[in-house]
């Protein structure tokens, strides 16, 4: 992550109703608190490459049809030196 004094840009994938404060949330559920509604199985997501300092995906990866394709999309979206946080019940 760049140390420019700017706040890190975070993407909360599958944010549901508990979107991280300050993050851009994406979800397919219109009842969520997502900033962007999109089908998480339709890649690419509507963001440019290297757009985020952090990607947060808590309890979502087990719900996508193509885990490896989704991981590749996360890699495309996160900047060099950025982080990807995954949590799964499995």
Secondary structure, 3 states (H helix, E strand, C coil): CCCCCCCCCEEEECCCCCCCCCCEEEECCCCCCCCEECCCCCCCCCCCCCCEEEEEEECCHHHCCCHHHHHHHHHHHEEEEEEEEEECCC
